[in-house]
């Protein structure tokens, strides 16, 4: 959104509404040309720039917020890697932005986004091991918030379970300026009880 363009248009419309403005035909022709130039500049821009959400907190950072077909997502650039033709290609890590964050972008910081990416792409220590299945039990965060995961995808006994609302909101009660806990707010014994609940 070009805020300067929008503000200028609103000011001119206010002038015309108060009968202090100029010729309406001239105004509309000028508006159409400015809008066409703006649209052309967007169409000519690289797709990566068009998708980028320009937030002051993320300027000059290696982690960015992009808008995709399925909603906003996070992208972190890593060191370049050689491509098939020998030239360097950028390597990225991505993760969906949790829905709760998408409605309050003031909470989005580079530190928080990097933690979300680490939860997805870095090997996290489990809360413990389920004595019945001998599978590790993990605390995870995804698009719709925190959840528990037993084992790895594809393993026999693999299972996921959402976390009760009282754990999700705990950090707000502690006064932290985050959408929800990135460190597990639930201990292993309680998590084990929830992961054993039948899926409805």
C-alpha positions as CSV (number, residue, x, y, z in Angstrom):
1,X,0.0,0.0,0.0
2,X,1.4,3.4,-1.0
3,X,0.2,5.6,1.9
4,X,1.4,8.8,0.3
5,X,-0.7,8.1,-2.9
6,X,-3.7,7.3,-0.8
7,X,-3.4,10.4,1.4
8,X,-3.0,12.7,-1.6
9,X,-6.1,11.2,-3.2
10,X,-8.2,11.6,-0.1
11,X,-7.1,15.3,0.3
12,X,-8.1,16.0,-3.3
13,X,-11.4,14.3,-2.8
14,X,-12.0,16.4,0.3
15,X,-11.3,19.5,-1.7
16,X,-13.8,18.6,-4.4
17,X,-16.5,17.7,-1.9
18,X,-16.1,21.2,-0.4
19,X,-16.3,22.8,-3.9
20,X,-12.8,24.2,-3.5
21,X,-11.1,21.7,-5.8
22,X,-10.4,21.9,-9.5
23,X,-12.0,20.3,-12.5
24,X,-13.2,16.8,-11.8
25,X,-12.3,15.4,-15.2
26,X,-8.7,16.6,-14.8
27,X,-8.6,15.1,-11.3
28,X,-9.9,11.7,-12.5
29,X,-7.4,11.6,-15.4
30,X,-4.5,12.4,-13.1
31,X,-5.7,9.8,-10.6
32,X,-6.0,7.1,-13.3
33,X,-2.5,7.8,-14.6
34,X,-1.0,7.7,-11.1
35,X,-2.8,4.5,-10.3
36,X,-1.7,2.9,-13.7
37,X,1.9,3.9,-12.9
38,X,1.7,2.4,-9.5
39,X,0.2,-0.9,-10.8
40,X,2.8,-1.1,-13.5
41,X,5.6,-0.7,-11.0
42,X,4.1,-3.6,-8.9
43,X,3.8,-5.8,-12.0
44,X,7.4,-5.2,-13.0
45,X,8.8,-5.8,-9.5
46,X,10.2,-9.3,-8.6
47,X,7.7,-11.6,-7.1
48,X,9.7,-11.8,-3.9
49,X,9.3,-8.1,-3.4
50,X,5.6,-8.1,-4.2
51,X,4.9,-10.8,-1.6
52,X,7.0,-9.1,1.1
53,X,5.2,-7.5,4.0
54,X,7.1,-4.3,4.7
55,X,7.3,-4.1,8.5
56,X,9.7,-1.6,10.1
57,X,10.8,-4.2,12.7
58,X,12.0,-6.5,9.9
59,X,14.0,-4.0,7.9
60,X,17.6,-5.2,7.1
61,X,16.9,-8.5,8.8
62,X,17.6,-12.0,7.4
63,X,14.0,-13.1,8.3
64,X,11.0,-11.7,6.5
65,X,7.3,-12.0,6.4
66,X,5.8,-12.9,3.0
67,X,2.2,-13.3,1.8
68,X,1.5,-16.6,0.1
69,X,-1.5,-18.4,-1.4
70,X,-2.4,-19.9,2.0
71,X,-1.7,-16.8,4.1
72,X,1.3,-15.1,5.6
73,X,4.5,-17.1,6.2
74,X,8.0,-16.5,7.5
75,X,11.1,-16.9,5.4
76,X,14.7,-16.9,6.6
77,X,17.7,-16.6,4.2
78,X,20.6,-18.8,4.8
79,X,24.1,-18.9,3.3
80,X,24.1,-19.3,-0.5
81,X,24.7,-22.8,-2.0
82,X,26.1,-23.6,-5.4
83,X,23.4,-24.3,-8.0
84,X,23.5,-26.9,-10.8
85,X,25.1,-24.3,-13.2
86,X,27.8,-23.5,-10.6
87,X,26.3,-20.1,-9.6
88,X,25.2,-19.3,-6.1
89,X,21.6,-19.9,-5.2
90,X,19.8,-18.6,-2.1
91,X,18.7,-21.1,0.4
92,X,15.7,-20.4,2.6
93,X,13.8,-21.8,5.5
94,X,10.1,-21.2,5.8
95,X,7.3,-21.6,8.3
96,X,3.6,-20.6,8.4
97,X,2.8,-17.6,10.6
98,X,0.5,-18.6,13.4
99,X,-3.0,-17.3,12.9
100,X,-2.9,-15.4,16.3
101,X,0.1,-13.4,15.1
102,X,-1.5,-12.6,11.8
103,X,-4.1,-10.5,13.5
104,X,-1.6,-8.5,15.6
105,X,1.5,-7.6,13.6
106,X,2.8,-5.4,16.4
107,X,4.0,-8.5,18.2
108,X,6.1,-9.6,15.2
109,X,9.9,-9.2,15.9
110,X,12.9,-10.8,14.3
111,X,13.7,-12.7,17.5
112,X,10.3,-14.2,17.7
113,X,10.1,-15.2,14.0
114,X,13.6,-16.8,14.3
115,X,12.4,-18.8,17.3
116,X,9.4,-20.1,15.2
117,X,11.7,-21.1,12.4
118,X,14.1,-22.9,14.9
119,X,11.1,-24.8,16.3
120,X,10.4,-26.2,12.9
121,X,13.8,-26.6,11.3
122,X,16.1,-27.3,14.3
123,X,16.1,-30.6,16.2
124,X,14.4,-29.8,19.5
125,X,14.9,-32.0,22.6
126,X,11.8,-33.9,23.5
127,X,9.8,-33.3,26.7
128,X,10.5,-37.0,27.5
129,X,9.9,-40.5,26.2
130,X,6.5,-42.3,26.3
131,X,7.1,-45.5,28.4
132,X,4.4,-47.3,26.5
133,X,5.6,-46.7,22.9
134,X,9.2,-45.6,23.6
135,X,8.6,-42.7,21.3
136,X,9.8,-39.1,22.1
137,X,7.1,-36.6,23.0
138,X,7.7,-33.1,21.5
139,X,6.2,-29.6,22.0
140,X,5.6,-27.9,18.6
141,X,4.2,-24.6,17.3
142,X,2.4,-24.5,13.9
143,X,0.0,-22.2,12.1
144,X,-2.9,-22.8,14.5
145,X,-0.8,-22.7,17.6
146,X,1.1,-25.0,20.0
147,X,0.5,-28.8,20.0
148,X,2.1,-32.1,21.2
149,X,3.7,-34.6,18.8
150,X,4.5,-38.2,19.7
151,X,7.2,-39.7,17.5
152,X,8.1,-38.7,14.0
153,X,5.8,-38.6,11.0
154,X,5.7,-42.0,9.3
155,X,6.6,-43.9,12.5
156,X,4.1,-46.4,14.0
157,X,2.4,-44.8,16.9
158,X,2.9,-41.2,15.5
159,X,0.3,-38.9,16.9
160,X,-0.4,-35.2,17.5
161,X,-2.7,-33.5,20.0
162,X,-3.6,-29.9,20.5
163,X,-2.8,-28.2,23.8
164,X,-5.5,-26.9,26.1
165,X,-6.3,-23.2,26.0
166,X,-5.0,-22.6,29.6
167,X,-1.4,-23.4,28.5
168,X,-1.6,-21.4,25.3
169,X,-2.5,-18.2,27.2
170,X,-0.2,-18.7,30.1
171,X,2.5,-16.3,28.9
172,X,0.1,-13.4,28.5
173,X,-0.7,-13.8,32.2
174,X,3.1,-13.5,32.9
175,X,3.1,-10.2,31.0
176,X,5.3,-11.3,28.1
177,X,4.7,-9.6,24.8
178,X,4.3,-12.8,22.7
179,X,1.3,-14.5,21.1
180,X,2.0,-17.7,22.9
181,X,4.9,-19.7,24.5
182,X,7.7,-20.9,22.3
183,X,9.2,-22.8,25.2
184,X,7.0,-25.6,26.5
185,X,4.5,-24.3,29.0
186,X,3.5,-27.9,30.0
187,X,5.5,-30.5,31.8
188,X,6.1,-34.0,30.6
189,X,3.7,-35.8,32.9
190,X,0.8,-33.5,31.9
191,X,1.7,-33.7,28.2
192,X,1.7,-37.5,28.4
193,X,-1.9,-37.5,29.7
194,X,-3.0,-35.3,26.9
195,X,-1.3,-37.2,24.1
196,X,-2.9,-40.4,25.3
197,X,-6.4,-38.9,25.0
198,X,-8.4,-40.5,22.1
199,X,-8.8,-38.4,18.9
200,X,-12.4,-37.5,18.3
